[in-house]
Amino acid sequence: MEDFRAWIVPRFLATMTPHDQRGPVMTHPEAPITAPAADGALPAAVPVTVAVVGASGRVGQRVSQRLREAGHRVVPVSRTPDPGAPPPHRPVDALDPEAVRAALEGVDAVVVALGISENPLRVRLRGSRGTADDVRSRGTRHVIEAMRATGARRLVVLSSTGVGDSAGVLTPGMRLVIAGLLHPQFADHARQEELVRSSCLDWTIARPVNLRPAASAPVVADPHGRVVSMDVGIDQVADCLARWATSSEHLGATVALSS
């Protein structure tokens, strides 16, 4: 998911001004929550076991790292090894429901960071070479079914700003890009979000804006969908996902992430 944003978004943002930068963005009486840990460290917490689905992706790797640094046990769920995971690594395909259920046995929480790590133009024209077009929704469906079967409750899912009712915060240019080039992937995100909201689990959906290697401002997590810019640090997103997975923060909320 994050890979197509990293490829296409910078090409359209250089001369654009986000809609929410036309005026004040933090005047609502319920102020957005700013993550307090500037160094990226997670607050101390009781150790839990967290499955990271999509653990070999850019966001998934960082979420796993944050969780391990905080003393939690990580169960990587991916077809390829997470470079930071201690051996042995048993490949798990998120599209194999039985394998997902076996991997999630005994976990307390799940972070889903599924996506297609290929050039989005090629994916749009010819389809993905190695990943199903509906990997986000189908993989998330298998995760939800496995969580119901195993008794795990906490679910944190990585989506994207621009999905569903969040399209309004984007510039006209970005909405055009999504409608043309990225529509299938955003449509799958929308199906994924619907599954999460109807799951009856303790869920949180994250909708980050364009992921950048580094951030120059603190992350703002807004459950009302407002953004303060069109950029957010990839490490900031990972920090939020890891923290939410090990707490009750933003239960039942769809949270925009920007910085």
Secondary structure, DSSP 8 states (H G I E B T S, - for coil): -HHHHHHHTHHHHTT---GGGSS-SS-SSS--EE---TT---------EEEEETTTSHHHHHHHHHHHHTT-EEEEE-SS--TTS-S------TT-HHHHHHHHTT-SEEEE-----S-HHHHHHH--SSS-TTHHHHHHHHHHHHHHHHT--EEEEE--TTSGGGGGGS-HHHHHHHHHTSHHHHHHHHHHHHHHHTS-SEEEEEEE-EEESS-SS--EEETT---SSSEEEHHHHHHHHHHHHTS-TTTTEEEEEE-
